[in-house]
Amino acid sequence: MVTVAENKLLTQVGPGTPMGELMRRYWIPAAMSSELIADAAPTRLMLLGEQLLAFRDSTGRVGILDHQCPHRCASLFFGRNEEGGLRCIYHGWKFDVDGNCLDMANVPPHQDFKSKIHATAYKVIERNGLVWTYMGKGTPPALPEIEATMLPESAATFNWMQRECNYLQVLEGDLDTSHTDFLHGGARTEKVYAPDDPRRFGAINRAPEYEVRETDWGTMYGAYRPADPGETYWRVAHFMFPFWTITPSGPFGKHLYARAWVPMDDTHTMSLRIVGNAGRVDPGGAKQLGIVTGLEDLLPNTSDWYGRFRPHTNAENDYLIDRDKQRRNSFSGIPGIAAEDQAVTESMGAVTNRPAEHLAPSDRMIAVTRRRMMDAATDLANGKEAPIDSYARARGGYFVATQGKALVDAYDEVTGATVKVPA
């Protein structure tokens, strides 16, 4: 059971909090490169409880700054993006992408002290269509080598979606495999699957057993069920520091996938889902099964702090639940996988009251991951280094392996020598 103090440790991400400081030791995906146009208006970003602005200057460089001007704290959101910097409209002070003050327009040249003024600015790198920022102290690590993030922008699909709740409860939804055959597939029987589709074993047996282990990159689980004689059906997934997941939503080997659950603040989360396109027109047979993701059903973006990538389904419209469909041919009655997940995780409240939970054996991955995260945050606060790994060995998906193998052995069987999990 999680205590009240442990729940705060896990869920609070603002400056100075143990979990927030841990997350600031990693590169954070902040925006798409295509969102930021040279010399265009800055974009408001809420990241780890900080109100920030992202902008691309006239030379193409991207900056991520605190939104308040260091002069009189007016918001630089209203500033002029011009000639290599962002100029505050209040008194004309101008700052470049690194936070350097370039001009103190309302101060005579012989009295200015711009060399001593610096706006809070965070390191930025662009790779494969994504803008990454590092909000921590000291030298940042290398960008993560999660396979999906290494794909060129043209070879991947990016889906962004905001959730109105704490990051941890939506992240834990990705670590909870048994909900898939209820929330998303409760109305589907074995008959809807092709004879060679291993997912039929999930419809036959909706209560898998689990093996969970810690890894260099975080944690992993294997949910396993009996398959055809002599075989076992596995669904393998990962948690990767600080907030990445790989789910078993596609066939292992063809499934290049990763999702970041980026905390905006303690009660809002930005989801970034990256899926490789190669060989994956419809790899899971979603269309044949009538599966709708709903990932593109978003409201128009606005310029406020919570204005990006908001789903059309929300608490005000009860996530468009259709009770008639729920009775007839849909287990949930909610349109699409994304909306189903959104409804249940947001219904837990802005921050889940974990001390009220009663975890089951099916929640083993969640319990182990929570402990791993709390230990890492506490260790960092006590002077130890944050866990850093290349992530290159982390792959997820579903597969069938020889019966009787443990998780590591089954994983090695399908990955060969290229991917090894610590024993």
Protein Blocks (a to p, Z undefined) as FASTA:
>chain_A
ZZfklmmmmmpccehiaklmmmmmpccdfbdfklpcghiacddddeehiacdddddfkop
acdddfbdfklopafklpcceehiacdfklopacdfkopafbdfkbcfklgcklmgccdd
dddddeehiacddfbehjdddddfbfklmpcfklcccddddddddfklmmmmmmmmklmm
mmmmmmpcfklpcfklmklmmmmpmcdcddddddfklpaddddddddehiacdddddddd
fkbccdfkbcehjaccddddddfblmbccddddddfehplblnommmnopafklmmccdd
dfbfklgopafbdfklonopafklmmmmpmnlpacjklmmmmmmmmnojbdcfklpccdf
klmmmmmmmmmmmmmmmmmmnopacdddehlmpccddddddehiafklmmmmmnommbcc
dZZ
